[in-house]
Amino acid sequence: MLLTPAVHKSQLDQARRLLLQGDSLPDDLLPEAVARSWQRSFNAGIHPWDSSLQQRAVKGVALSAEDQRLALCAKDDIDRLWESFGGPSWSLLCVNAGGLIVYSRNDDDSGPLSLLSAGTRIAESDIGTTAPACTLREKEPFALMGCHHYLKEFDRFFCVSVPVYGRNNELAGALDITGIGERNVRVVFEQLRIVAMAIENRLFFQRSEGQQIISLQADQRLLGSPFQGLIALNEKGRITDATHNACQILQLPDDLAMESGLVFDTSRFSSEQVSRLSLTDGSSVYALAATPDNSGLEQPWQGFTPQNFTTTDPVLKQAFQQAGKAFNAGLPVIIHGETGSGKEVFARALHNSRDPSAPFVAVNCSALPESLIEAELFGYSEGTFTGARKGGAAGRIEDADGGTLLLDEIGDMPLSLQTRLLRVLQERSVTRLGSSESRPVNVRVISATHCDLHALVESKNFREDLFYRLKGLEIQLPALRERRDKRQLIDQLLSNAGANRLLEQSYHLLLGYHWPGNIRELENAIKLAVALAGPGEEIGTEHFPGYQSVDSQGSDSEPQTLAQIERQAVQDAVDRHHGNLSAAAAQLGISRTTLYKKLTLPQA
């Protein structure tokens, strides 16, 4: 469900006053789900003119073990999505089913979004109507534009949220992007949905450990991708658990997958040989025995890899040549570049140029709460804190011993940890938290940042001695819009994503777009286009939703509703399969009955 600000702000202000007077909201002023949320917010004692998120949000809530598992499953893909959609005045976050933030990314150091951090609760009963609050209540995607938020303070915010499903297809939580300004809702929604599916798959592997897990998809190329469905089988071949995607692919109700009576021959499934299963309606799906190693979960969203790091861009080529000489001489390297410009890929390529068999360990200094990053970097000994692993655990610096340590977003490292890191680099040894024993380490260090480290040093927000310890060579990566090898890069990403043929008008579209999210945004757009086009199909401009009319859309163009977006996607799939509803439903990952309902619903 997508909500657009078609109602004037003054009408909504009047509606807020009616609530305060004990009157009902006017009919048809708000979508029903939002109107219900407004009423619940009022009943919870929230005043629509409460002046501060600082006062309403519940902060400092401890994360449970289940919350930490959800955060761990969400972290990698949220970090990567942040490279496309992050920026000042924006926040990307994952909440549990109760509205508690378990993981977040934002660049707002002092504004209201800085409060959207792990351990802050933003449930409907705390801060009123928001997209994630509606998603958790209605179990549907939501977008809220400005004045549709219950709190007047939020009427400048834009937020889009999608559900994340857990065991028995109950909600595990939701993903949300919130910020000040506007984004292309269709693009944001699709990317959040893909990340949500990847998180669901990780949660599934965690809770199904020890069982046989089968990956299912109507499109063989999407096995091992976030679009796959996963089922767990017992020794008798009966389903013991299934992801939301799997239920749709198998045309089973979400809550009845375990009672379906389906029995699978477990001996026929292999992790190396794809099987084909026939469904009761005559359609078929592909199946593969899945493990975390072959499921696409260990290194998500890697498309542009350092193994094939080649470029004809003269600036990038010179930067890599210089950095390679410095790095192979044992000097540290600092990589500067915009978010999404490929800093980690560049760092991996440097590492591989010296010794690809050695460990490469990347630590995102901005992605972990300050309370966790110390243990993450330096490790801890047994008994250091409640829940500490027996025998303790090595930190990421120890993990990188003999190889390369990438300190990503080094400019966001807390000053207190900069001192400890400097000592490690000087003494070439690390001491775990709660221990007095020093352990020798031999690591080569690459740092990466989108910040101006020189300015941070000048403002005393970054230690000068650490800066010069890290600064062997500084290089600046060009933004994607500045590169001369964009067509080569598009071809490379296409090959990695499935090698569909790109029509010339699609090249024109991609080459003409300004790509604020740089390579990460381009990569995600291509992956989505490959998925939407289907196996072996040519990729046209229609497979880049939200991009084909970016340059031609004026500021007065009216956003599509989610129902319109969904209906168009359904109709495109039916057209692509020449009216074959079973094939279209299989491609979309929904049942034929659901597809038929979506086609026959009245248009918004």
Secondary structure, DSSP 4 states (H G I P E B T S, - for coil): -B----S-HHHHHHHHHHHHTTPPPPTTSS-HHHHHHHHHHHHTT--TT---HHHHSB--PPPPHHHHHHHHHHHHHHHHHHHHH--TTEEEEEEETTSBEEEEEE--SSSGGGG-STT-B--HHHH---HHHHHHHHSS-EEEEGGGSSSGGGTTEEEEEEEEE-GGG-EEEEEEEEEES---HHHHHHHHHHHHHHHHHHHHHHHTTTSEEEEEESSGGGTTSTT-EEEEE-TTSBEEEE-HHHHHHTT--GGGGGGS--B--GGG--SSS-EEEE-TTS-EEEEEE--TTTTT-SSTT--S-GGG-----HHHHHHHHHHHHHHHTT--EEEE--TTSSHHHHHHHHHHHH-TTS-EEEEETTTS-HHHHHHHHH-B-TTSSTTPPTT-B--HHHHTTTSEEEEETGGGS-HHHHHHHHHHHHHTEEE-BT---EEE---EEEEEESS-HHHHHHTTSS-HHHHHHH-SEEEEPPPGGG-S-HHHHHHHHHHHHT-PPBPHHHHHHHHHS--TTHHHHHHHHHHHHHHHH-TTPPB-GGGSTTTTTTTT--TTPPPPPHHHHHHHHHHHHHHHTTT-HHHHHHHHTS-HHHHHHHHHSPP-
